[in-house]
Structures are given as C-alpha cells and as structure tokens.
Amino acid sequence: MTEAALRDVGAPAGQRSWLYAMGKGADAMARAAVRALGRARHDVVGGVVVGPTEPSAPPAHPSLAVLRGDHPLPGRGSFTAAARIGDAATRMRSGDSALVLLSGGCTSLIAAPLRGMAESDLGHLFELLLGSGLDIHAMNLVRKRFTCWGGGRLALALAPARTTVLIMSDVPGDSPADVGSGPCEPDDSTVADVVELLRASSLLPRLPASMHAYLRDATRGVIPETPKRSHPAFAHVSSRVIGNNRLALEAVVRAASAKGILAELAGETLVGDAARCGATVADLLLRRAAEGWRGVVVWGGETTVRLAPPPPASGRHGALPHLQLALGTPQSGGRCQELALAAARALARGGEPGERVTLLAAGTDGRDGPTDAAGAFADATVWERIRGGRRDPEAALASHDSHAALDAAGVLLRRGLTGTNVMDVVIALVE
C-alpha cells in the first residue's frame, strides 16, 4: 500500500527527503518508501524509524536511525525515540521534503512528556486512560495534549518542509487527527474540551500535579493552545489514509469466498464495552444458526474495557497493577480476549444453535492488550473447558482476567506481531 501510494512522487529528481516512520507497521512502510523514493531518484538523507520491536535486519537505508519504542505504555525507548525525531527535524535544510509514515501504536511508541512534566507522569496518564473504558478518539484527545509530538506539534517541527503523511489507520472513522494522536494534524479541540472529558470520566482528580498545572495555564492563556488549522505550518502538509480496517475485512470475505464459503460483512462497527459486544455478536450468530443460515460473518472495530480504580496503596499515583506488562499476570487480558470470553458464555447457553458457531476475536497487530496473544477462539465448549482447567469463567469475566481463563481452555491465538495494525477483527463461522 505504501509503495502504491508513492508511485507518482510529485517532486523533482534529486530532492532531499527525510523519512519518519512510526508505529507497528513502521519497518515495512519505511522499506517500501525507500524503494519508491529510489525509483524517483530522490536522496534519502536522514530520518527515524520507530517500531515496537528491536530491529532484526539492517535499516531500510543507511541514513535512517532505527529504534524500538514502548507500547502500550511509554518508557525509555519511547522517550529516546521522541528525542531522535526532534534531532532529525533540526537538521533539515530549507527545501528538503519530509515523508511521515504512521501506523497503529504510534502514540505510545514516540511519546515523551511536555517540558515541565516528568516521564513517570506521562506513563501514569497512559495507564489511567487504558483502564478508563474511553474509546480511542477520547483517549487520543487527551494524550495529544501532553505528548511532545501529538496534536500537530510534529508538523510545526518539520515546517516549512513539504510534508507528505501516509497513514495506516487503526481508529474507527479513519480520521488522521486520531491516528498516533495526529502528530501532523491540527487539533480542533480546546483545553476546555479536554478538561470536561477528564471530569466526565472521573479522571481529572487522578492526574499528576504537573498536568493540572498545564491545564490551568493553557486555560488562562499563559501557555499556547495546541496548533490549530490557521497555523501556517499546515499549509505544507498533505495527509492520506492508505489502509484501514475495512480493507482487512474485505480480504477475509474474499478468502472465505475463494474456499466456496458464503461470507458477509456485518453492518455495524464493534465499539464500546468488549463484553457487551461479545454477547451481542453471539446472540446474532445464535439467531442466524437457528434460522439454518450457514457461512462466515465478519466484524471489525475496536472495543474497550473499563477497569476498576486500584486502591490508593497500590503505588505512586495509584498505578494500575493489572496493566503491568508481565505476560499472564493476574487480571491480565485484552479487549479481544474479553469479547471472546463473553461470547463463549452466550454460546454455551445457546443450545443446539450454539454448537454450530465458532468465532475468533483478534487484534490485527498480533497483540491483544499487555499479553502474548493476538486474541482467542470461542465456541459452545469453551466455558466448560475453562472450568475443567480449574478456573471460574464467570469470575474471570467479571475481573477482566480473560487471558488466564482462555489459556486454561487452550483457545488463545499466539501468532506474534504482524507488522501492521488496522484495529480488530471478529471472524465467525456458522456451520
């Protein structure tokens, strides 16, 4: 997709180009871009590639720095990557062009706090948001406020270079302002919008003092708002979404059809509470099975899981223990696994129609939440198989401990990182 988007590079041969690739698809996108720019006889003179894993091969180009950021919580790798991006931007000359390649996970992978905020404060904010139940638009509305490249700040650093942004969307609606917290897009929200969102979600009192100070000073006009559409830097930016969840779903339908299986796309996007979506999907499939329908139904989207606040004594700023990155720890799981677990309960109760349904809920990036699984399978037997593994599936669903429960049933899908991210898919087979 990246190579096709760059087939006709609108700049003269010999153009000095800088490449910034960030996200779970950074490596593949960067390599494709280097090939395309080479064919157009552009000179790649520098840039940064930031992905979720250590580089396993030489850089796509000798001038590119390749780094590993941290996800889903920013850490030392993210802070280093953010600094290297800033260093590269300062070395650009007048007349240079910039190619920015964004894919899912970018917000955390290149996150660094604004001046005056501690790195631990930013980590705490991400932790709070991940357990809040807010959708990705709302989370990034907040995160772009407090990260050094979010909300159009990267566009300011790259100006006045002509900047082309190619995006693999991992958000419902495919808004460039939401992918990666919109590093090259104007921020249409105001600080008042952010304060109201934080207040409505009961997160405002739990923010670190440095972030309260930022919100207060931005409200008073002591420090500037995020850059808006009128800022001249955006006159040099063109953005384009080149891949999204819809394309992945259509590929599933084509694959099923090639095997002679009737397949269709569900009309609705999966958003909101993961367990509720799992029950809704299962109920629809039970009805279809009871009617005698056979085939594949495919959904896409990105659900949410709302976690209970931890007790005050759990750590600095009340850090959320169930979001620690140790795999398979108590209260571990992800939105796809929780959806699958809720679906398994409904299928187990569905009688004969439930026995004809199997589904997979998985993240297209290959990692669901802070676990080693992309997602999980569910059918009418899974609920009792969890019990057979000496786990209580009802308690696991209530406490968001889906990973251990589904692992006990042997239904986790472990396939490793895929090198992209276009949200989640649910693929259901009615036999």
C-alpha positions as CSV (number, residue, x, y, z in Angstrom):
1,M,0.0,0.0,0.0
2,T,2.8,2.4,0.8
3,E,4.6,1.7,-2.4
4,A,1.4,2.2,-4.4
5,A,0.7,5.5,-2.7
6,L,4.2,6.7,-3.7
7,R,4.1,5.5,-7.3
8,D,4.0,9.1,-8.6
9,V,6.1,11.1,-6.2
10,G,5.4,14.7,-7.0
11,A,8.9,16.2,-6.7
12,P,11.9,16.5,-9.0
13,A,14.8,14.0,-9.1
14,G,17.5,14.8,-6.6
15,Q,15.0,16.0,-4.0
16,R,16.5,15.7,-0.5
17,S,14.0,13.6,1.5
18,W,13.7,12.8,5.2
19,L,11.8,9.8,6.3
20,Y,9.9,9.5,9.6
21,A,8.1,6.1,10.1
22,M,6.4,5.4,13.4
23,G,4.1,2.6,14.5
24,K,3.6,-1.1,14.3
25,G,4.0,-1.0,10.5
26,A,7.0,1.3,10.6
27,D,9.6,-1.1,9.2
28,A,7.5,-2.4,6.3
29,M,6.4,1.1,5.4
30,A,9.9,2.5,5.6
31,R,11.3,-0.2,3.3
32,A,8.6,0.4,0.8
33,A,9.1,4.1,0.9
34,V,12.9,3.8,0.4
35,R,12.3,1.7,-2.7
36,A,9.7,4.2,-4.1
37,L,11.9,7.2,-3.4
38,G,14.9,5.4,-5.0
39,R,12.9,4.8,-8.2
40,A,12.0,8.5,-8.2
41,R,15.7,9.3,-7.8
42,H,15.2,11.1,-4.5
43,D,18.0,11.3,-2.0
44,V,17.0,9.9,1.4
45,V,19.3,11.9,3.6
46,G,18.1,11.1,7.1
47,G,15.2,10.2,9.3
48,V,13.9,7.9,12.1
49,V,12.1,4.6,12.1
50,V,10.3,3.6,15.4
51,G,8.6,0.3,15.8
52,P,7.6,-2.0,18.7
53,T,10.4,-4.5,18.4
54,E,14.2,-4.4,18.2
55,P,15.4,-4.2,14.5
56,S,16.1,-7.7,13.2
57,A,17.6,-6.5,9.9
58,P,19.8,-3.7,8.7
59,P,18.0,-0.3,8.3
60,A,16.0,0.3,5.1
61,H,18.6,3.0,4.3
62,P,22.0,3.8,5.9
63,S,20.9,7.3,6.8
64,L,17.9,6.1,8.9
65,A,18.1,5.6,12.7
66,V,16.0,2.6,13.7
67,L,14.7,2.4,17.3
68,R,12.3,0.5,19.4
69,G,9.7,2.4,21.3
70,D,7.5,1.1,24.1
71,H,3.8,0.0,23.9
72,P,1.1,0.3,25.3
73,L,2.8,2.3,28.0
74,P,5.6,4.8,27.0
75,G,9.1,4.1,28.5
76,R,12.7,4.8,28.0
77,G,12.6,3.6,24.4
78,S,9.7,5.9,23.6
79,F,11.4,8.9,25.2
80,T,14.7,8.2,23.3
81,A,12.8,7.9,20.0
82,A,11.0,11.2,20.6
83,A,14.3,12.9,21.2
84,R,15.8,11.4,18.0
85,I,12.9,12.7,15.9
86,G,13.5,16.2,17.3
87,D,17.2,16.0,16.5
88,A,16.5,14.9,12.9
89,A,14.0,17.7,12.4
90,T,16.6,20.3,13.4
91,R,19.0,19.0,10.7
92,M,16.6,19.5,7.8
93,R,17.5,22.2,5.3
94,S,15.4,24.7,3.6
95,G,13.9,23.0,0.5
96,D,14.0,19.5,2.0
97,S,10.9,17.4,2.0
98,A,9.5,15.1,4.7
99,L,7.7,11.8,4.3
100,V,5.8,10.8,7.5
101,L,4.5,7.2,7.7
102,L,2.1,6.5,10.5
103,S,0.6,3.2,11.8
104,G,-1.1,2.0,14.9
105,G,0.7,2.3,18.3
106,C,2.5,5.4,17.3
107,T,1.1,7.5,20.2
108,S,3.0,5.4,22.8
109,L,6.0,4.5,20.7
110,I,7.1,8.1,20.3
111,A,5.6,9.5,23.4
112,A,7.6,12.0,25.6
113,P,6.2,14.5,28.0
114,L,5.9,18.2,27.5
115,R,8.5,20.4,29.2
116,G,7.9,20.6,33.0
117,M,6.3,17.1,33.2
118,A,8.0,14.0,34.5
119,E,8.3,11.0,32.3
120,S,6.6,9.0,35.1
121,D,3.7,11.4,35.0
122,L,3.1,10.6,31.3
123,G,3.3,6.9,32.0
124,H,0.7,7.3,34.7
125,L,-1.6,9.2,32.3
126,F,-1.4,6.5,29.7
127,E,-2.1,3.9,32.4
128,L,-5.2,5.7,33.6
129,L,-6.6,6.1,30.1
130,L,-6.0,2.5,29.1
131,G,-8.2,1.4,32.0
132,S,-10.8,4.1,31.7
133,G,-13.1,2.5,29.1
134,L,-12.8,5.6,26.9
135,D,-12.7,5.0,23.1
136,I,-9.5,5.7,21.1
137,H,-10.8,9.1,20.0
138,A,-11.3,10.3,23.5
139,M,-8.0,8.8,24.7
140,N,-6.0,10.5,22.0
141,L,-7.9,13.7,22.6
142,V,-6.2,13.7,26.0
143,R,-2.9,12.1,25.1
144,K,-2.1,14.6,22.3
145,R,-2.3,17.4,24.9
146,F,0.5,16.0,26.9
147,T,2.9,14.4,24.4
148,C,5.6,16.4,22.7
149,W,4.6,15.4,19.1
150,G,0.9,15.0,19.5
151,G,-1.8,17.4,18.2
152,G,0.2,18.7,15.2
153,R,3.4,19.5,17.0
154,L,5.5,17.4,14.7
155,A,4.2,19.4,11.7
156,L,5.5,22.5,13.4
157,A,8.9,21.0,13.9
158,L,9.1,19.9,10.2
159,A,7.9,23.2,8.8
160,P,8.4,24.7,6.3
161,A,9.3,21.4,4.6
162,R,6.7,20.0,2.2
163,T,5.4,17.1,4.3
164,T,3.5,14.1,3.0
165,V,1.8,11.9,5.5
166,L,0.7,8.3,4.7
167,I,-1.5,6.6,7.3
168,M,-2.4,3.0,8.1
169,S,-5.5,3.7,10.2
170,D,-6.1,1.9,13.4
171,V,-9.1,4.0,14.5
172,P,-12.8,4.0,13.8
173,G,-13.7,6.6,11.2
174,D,-10.1,6.8,9.9
175,S,-9.5,10.4,11.0
176,P,-5.9,11.4,10.5
177,A,-6.2,13.5,13.7
178,D,-6.8,10.3,15.7
179,V,-4.1,8.1,14.3
180,G,-1.0,8.4,16.5
181,S,-2.6,11.4,18.2
182,G,-2.3,13.4,15.0
183,P,1.3,14.4,15.0
184,C,0.9,16.3,11.7
185,E,-2.7,17.3,12.0
186,P,-4.3,20.5,13.5
187,D,-6.0,19.9,16.8
188,D,-9.7,21.0,16.7
189,S,-10.2,20.5,20.4
190,T,-9.7,23.1,23.1
191,V,-8.3,22.8,26.5
192,A,-11.8,23.2,27.9
193,D,-12.9,20.1,25.9
194,V,-10.1,18.1,27.5
195,V,-10.9,19.3,31.0
196,E,-14.6,18.4,30.5
197,L,-13.7,14.9,29.2
198,L,-11.4,14.3,32.1
199,R,-14.0,15.5,34.6
200,A,-16.9,13.4,33.0
201,S,-14.7,10.3,33.1
202,S,-13.7,10.9,36.8
203,L,-10.0,11.1,35.7
204,L,-9.3,14.7,36.4
205,P,-8.7,14.3,40.2
206,R,-6.2,11.5,39.5
207,L,-3.9,13.5,37.2
208,P,-0.4,14.4,38.4
209,A,0.1,17.9,39.6
210,S,2.2,18.9,36.5
211,M,-0.7,18.1,34.2
212,H,-3.1,20.1,36.4
213,A,-0.7,23.0,36.1
214,Y,-0.6,22.6,32.3
215,L,-4.4,22.6,32.0
216,R,-4.7,25.6,34.3
217,D,-2.0,27.6,32.4
218,A,-3.5,26.7,29.0
219,T,-7.0,27.7,30.2
220,R,-5.6,31.1,31.3
221,G,-3.6,31.5,28.0
222,V,-0.3,31.6,29.9
223,I,0.9,28.8,27.5
224,P,-0.3,28.4,24.0
225,E,-3.1,26.0,22.8
226,T,-2.2,23.1,20.5
227,P,-1.7,24.3,16.9
228,K,-5.0,25.0,15.0
229,R,-6.0,24.9,11.4
230,S,-5.0,28.5,10.8
231,H,-1.3,27.8,11.7
232,P,0.8,28.3,8.6
233,A,2.7,25.0,9.2
234,F,-0.3,23.0,8.0
235,A,-0.2,24.7,4.5
236,H,2.7,22.5,3.7
237,V,1.2,19.2,4.9
238,S,-0.9,16.7,2.9
239,S,-2.3,13.6,4.6
240,R,-3.7,10.4,3.1
241,V,-5.1,7.2,4.6
242,I,-3.8,4.3,2.6
243,G,-5.0,1.3,4.7
244,N,-7.7,0.6,7.2
245,N,-9.9,-2.0,8.9
246,R,-12.4,-2.2,6.0
247,L,-9.7,-3.4,3.7
248,A,-8.8,-6.2,6.1
249,L,-12.4,-7.3,6.5
250,E,-12.9,-7.3,2.7
251,A,-9.8,-9.5,2.5
252,V,-11.4,-12.0,4.9
253,V,-14.5,-12.2,2.8
254,R,-12.5,-12.8,-0.3
255,A,-10.5,-15.6,1.4
256,A,-13.7,-17.3,2.6
257,S,-15.4,-16.9,-0.8
258,A,-12.3,-18.4,-2.5
259,K,-12.9,-21.6,-0.4
260,G,-16.6,-21.7,-1.5
261,I,-17.9,-20.4,1.8
262,L,-20.7,-17.8,1.9
263,A,-19.3,-14.7,3.6
264,E,-20.6,-11.3,4.5
265,L,-19.6,-8.2,6.4
266,A,-21.6,-7.2,9.4
267,G,-23.1,-3.7,9.0
268,E,-22.1,-2.3,12.4
269,T,-18.6,-1.5,13.7
270,L,-17.7,-3.0,17.1
271,V,-17.2,-0.2,19.6
272,G,-17.9,0.2,23.3
273,D,-17.7,-2.4,26.0
274,A,-15.9,-5.6,24.9
275,A,-18.0,-8.0,27.0
276,R,-21.3,-6.4,25.8
277,C,-20.1,-6.6,22.2
278,G,-19.2,-10.3,22.7
279,A,-22.7,-11.1,23.9
280,T,-24.3,-9.1,21.1
281,V,-22.2,-10.9,18.4
282,A,-23.0,-14.3,19.9
283,D,-26.7,-13.5,20.1
284,L,-26.8,-12.6,16.4
285,L,-24.9,-15.7,15.5
286,L,-27.3,-17.9,17.5
287,R,-30.3,-16.4,15.7
288,R,-28.6,-17.0,12.3
289,A,-27.8,-20.6,13.2
290,A,-31.4,-21.2,14.5
291,E,-32.7,-20.0,11.1
292,G,-30.5,-22.5,9.3
293,W,-28.1,-20.0,7.8
294,R,-24.5,-21.2,7.1
295,G,-21.4,-19.2,6.3
296,V,-19.0,-16.6,7.7
297,V,-19.8,-13.2,9.2
298,V,-17.0,-10.7,9.8
299,W,-17.0,-7.7,12.1
300,G,-14.3,-5.0,12.6
301,G,-13.7,-2.3,15.2
302,E,-12.1,-1.5,18.5
303,T,-13.9,-2.2,21.8
304,T,-13.0,-1.0,25.2
305,V,-12.5,-2.5,28.7
306,R,-13.2,-0.4,31.8
307,L,-11.1,-1.4,34.8
308,A,-11.9,-0.6,38.4
309,P,-9.6,2.0,40.0
310,P,-6.9,0.5,42.2
311,P,-6.7,1.0,45.9
312,P,-4.7,4.1,46.9
313,A,-1.9,2.0,48.4
314,S,-1.1,0.2,45.0
315,G,1.8,2.5,44.1
316,R,2.8,6.0,43.1
317,H,-0.1,7.9,41.6
318,G,-2.3,4.8,42.2
319,A,-0.6,2.9,39.4
320,L,-2.8,0.1,37.9
321,P,-1.3,-3.3,38.8
322,H,-3.4,-5.2,36.2
323,L,-1.8,-3.2,33.4
324,Q,1.8,-4.3,34.2
325,L,3.4,-5.8,31.1
326,A,4.4,-9.2,32.6
327,L,2.5,-11.7,30.5
328,G,-0.1,-13.8,32.0
329,T,-0.2,-12.0,35.4
330,P,-3.4,-11.8,37.4
331,Q,-6.1,-9.5,35.9
332,S,-4.5,-9.9,32.5
333,G,-6.2,-9.8,29.2
334,G,-7.2,-7.6,26.3
335,R,-10.4,-6.4,24.6
336,C,-10.5,-9.2,22.1
337,Q,-10.0,-11.9,24.7
338,E,-12.7,-10.3,26.9
339,L,-15.0,-10.2,23.9
340,A,-14.3,-13.9,23.1
341,L,-14.9,-14.9,26.7
342,A,-18.3,-13.1,26.8
343,A,-19.2,-14.8,23.5
344,A,-18.2,-18.2,24.9
345,R,-20.7,-17.8,27.7
346,A,-23.6,-16.9,25.4
347,L,-22.7,-19.8,23.0
348,A,-22.6,-22.2,25.9
349,R,-26.1,-21.2,26.9
350,G,-27.4,-21.2,23.3
351,G,-28.4,-24.9,23.0
352,E,-28.1,-26.7,19.6
353,P,-27.6,-23.5,17.6
354,G,-24.6,-22.6,19.8
355,E,-23.0,-25.9,18.9
356,R,-22.7,-24.8,15.3
357,V,-20.9,-21.5,15.9
358,T,-17.1,-20.8,16.2
359,L,-15.5,-17.4,16.3
360,L,-12.2,-15.7,16.5
361,A,-11.7,-12.3,18.0
362,A,-8.2,-10.9,17.4
363,G,-6.1,-7.8,17.0
364,T,-4.6,-7.3,13.5
365,D,-1.3,-6.3,15.1
366,G,-0.9,-9.7,16.7
367,R,-1.0,-8.5,20.3
368,D,-4.2,-8.0,22.4
369,G,-3.6,-5.9,25.4
370,P,-0.5,-6.5,27.5
371,T,-0.4,-10.2,26.7
372,D,1.4,-12.6,24.3
373,A,-1.9,-13.4,22.4
374,A,-3.5,-11.8,19.4
375,G,-6.9,-12.9,20.7
376,A,-8.9,-16.0,21.2
377,F,-11.3,-18.5,19.8
378,A,-14.7,-19.2,21.3
379,D,-17.4,-21.9,20.8
380,A,-20.0,-23.6,22.9
381,T,-17.4,-25.8,24.7
382,V,-15.0,-23.1,25.9
383,W,-16.9,-22.1,29.0
384,E,-16.9,-25.6,30.4
385,R,-13.3,-26.2,29.3
386,I,-12.3,-23.2,31.4
387,R,-13.9,-24.9,34.4
388,G,-12.1,-28.1,33.5
389,G,-8.9,-26.1,33.7
390,R,-9.8,-25.2,37.3
391,R,-10.7,-21.6,36.5
392,D,-14.0,-19.8,37.2
393,P,-15.0,-18.3,33.8
394,E,-17.7,-16.1,35.4
395,A,-15.2,-14.6,37.9
396,A,-12.6,-14.2,35.1
397,L,-15.1,-12.2,33.0
398,A,-16.1,-10.0,35.9
399,S,-12.5,-9.3,36.9
400,H,-11.2,-8.8,33.3
401,D,-8.9,-11.9,33.8
402,S,-9.7,-13.3,30.4
403,H,-6.1,-14.3,29.4
404,A,-5.6,-16.9,32.1
405,A,-9.1,-18.3,31.7
406,L,-8.9,-18.7,27.9
407,D,-5.3,-20.1,28.2
408,A,-6.7,-22.8,30.5
409,A,-9.1,-23.8,27.7
410,G,-6.3,-23.8,25.1
411,V,-8.0,-21.3,22.8
412,L,-5.6,-18.4,22.7
413,L,-4.2,-17.4,19.3
414,R,-0.5,-16.8,19.6
415,R,1.0,-15.7,16.3
416,G,3.4,-12.9,17.1
417,L,3.5,-9.3,15.9
418,T,2.2,-8.9,12.3
419,G,4.0,-5.7,11.3
420,T,0.8,-3.7,10.9
421,N,-2.3,-2.6,12.9
422,V,-5.8,-1.9,11.4
423,M,-7.9,-2.5,14.6
424,D,-9.5,-5.7,15.5
425,V,-11.5,-8.4,13.6
426,V,-14.1,-10.9,14.6
427,I,-14.5,-13.8,12.2
428,A,-17.4,-16.1,12.9
429,L,-18.3,-19.4,11.2
430,V,-21.8,-20.8,11.4
431,E,-21.7,-24.5,10.2
